[in-house]
Amino acid sequence: MKTTPEHDAKIAKMTFSSVYPHYVDKVVKKGRTKEELHEVIKWLTGFDDKKLKKLIDDKATFETFFSQAKLNPKAELITGVICGYRIEEIETPLTKQTRYLDKLVDELAKGKKMEKILRS
């Protein structure tokens, strides 16, 4: 399934701070920790806790969030389907990066081992 320009624009303008609490709730409900979530986010983006807090406080859009990220070179190893889209077929870089994050959060919540999530 291909993304539409409208879908891509919606993701770009969505704020990370509006989605972050849902990420936390999802992983905590499944027995994982906020610290593990931060480890996953740090692996993907290079953001430490201080930078992550600033982005949340500033209500950064996903466009801003990923423009400031130093994406992990192994991110391209993140494959599969998330939210009805096959990640490796998404053409818009920002939408693909956002779905990488969604997929990592999903894997964390499903109890996957951290080594596997971090593609080590």
Buried (B, 14 or more C-beta within 10 A) or exposed (E): EEBEEEBBBEBBEBBBBEBBEEBBEBBBEEEBEEEBBBBBBBBBBEBEEEBBEEBBEEEBBBBBBBEBBEBBEEBEEBEEEBEEBEBEEBEBEBBBBBBBBBBBBBBBBEEBEBEEBBBE
